[in-house]
C-alpha cells in the first residue's frame, strides 16, 4: 500500500500545530511532509534530514527540532503497521 490517508495525516498536522506556535514557513514545511507521505507512503527523520526538499528548508524548524522529530515519528508509527 503506497501513500497514507490524507485525513489522518492532516489530523496529525493539526494536532502538531495546535501544540506549537508556528509561522507560515514552518506550516508550509509540514504540508510538504504531508504531501510526501501521501505520495510515498512513509517518512522518517533520516529522510527529512538528508533528502530534498526537506534538508534545504530544515533550518526553519531550528527552535522546534524535538517536536518536529516527534511529529515525524508519530506519522511513521501510524504508517509502519499498514506496510508491514
C-alpha positions as CSV (number, residue, x, y, z in Angstrom):
1,X,0.0,0.0,0.0
2,X,1.6,3.3,-1.1
3,X,0.5,6.5,0.4
4,X,-1.4,7.3,3.6
5,X,-4.8,8.5,4.2
6,X,-4.6,12.3,3.8
7,X,-7.3,12.9,6.5
8,X,-5.1,11.1,9.1
9,X,-2.0,13.0,8.0
10,X,-3.9,16.3,8.2
11,X,-5.3,15.4,11.7
12,X,-1.7,14.8,12.9
13,X,-0.7,18.0,11.3
14,X,-3.5,19.9,13.1
15,X,-2.5,18.3,16.4
16,X,1.1,19.3,15.9
17,X,0.4,22.9,15.0
18,X,-2.1,23.4,17.8
19,X,0.6,22.5,20.3
20,X,3.3,24.8,18.8
21,X,3.4,28.4,17.8
22,X,4.5,28.0,14.2
23,X,5.0,30.6,11.4
24,X,3.7,30.2,7.9
25,X,7.0,28.9,6.6
26,X,7.0,26.2,9.2
27,X,3.4,25.2,8.4
28,X,4.3,25.1,4.7
29,X,7.2,22.8,5.6
30,X,4.8,20.4,7.4
31,X,2.4,20.5,4.4
32,X,5.4,19.3,2.3
33,X,5.8,16.4,4.7
34,X,2.1,15.5,4.4
35,X,2.3,15.7,0.6
36,X,5.4,13.4,0.6
37,X,3.8,10.9,2.9
38,X,0.5,10.8,0.9
39,X,2.5,10.2,-2.3
40,X,5.3,7.9,-1.0
41,X,3.7,6.1,1.9
42,X,6.2,6.9,4.7
43,X,8.7,9.3,6.0
44,X,11.5,9.1,8.6
45,X,13.7,11.6,10.3
46,X,16.5,10.4,8.2
47,X,14.6,11.4,5.0
48,X,13.8,14.9,6.4
49,X,17.4,15.5,7.4
50,X,19.1,14.1,4.3
51,X,16.8,14.5,1.3
52,X,15.5,17.3,-0.8
53,X,13.3,19.3,-0.4
54,X,13.4,18.9,3.3
55,X,17.1,19.2,4.1
56,X,17.2,22.5,2.3
57,X,14.5,24.0,4.4
58,X,15.0,22.2,7.8
59,X,16.5,25.3,9.4
60,X,13.0,26.8,9.7
61,X,12.5,24.3,12.5
62,X,15.6,25.1,14.5
63,X,13.7,26.0,17.7
64,X,11.3,23.1,17.2
65,X,13.6,20.2,16.3
66,X,12.5,17.9,19.1
67,X,8.7,18.4,18.5
68,X,9.3,18.0,14.7
69,X,11.1,14.7,15.3
70,X,8.2,13.5,17.5
71,X,5.8,14.6,14.8
72,X,7.7,12.6,12.1
73,X,7.9,9.6,14.4
74,X,4.1,9.9,15.0
75,X,3.4,9.7,11.3
76,X,5.9,6.9,10.7
77,X,4.4,4.9,13.6
78,X,0.9,5.1,12.1
79,X,2.1,4.1,8.7
80,X,4.5,1.3,9.6
81,X,1.9,-1.3,10.7
82,X,0.0,-0.7,7.4
83,X,3.0,-1.5,5.3
84,X,4.4,-4.5,7.3
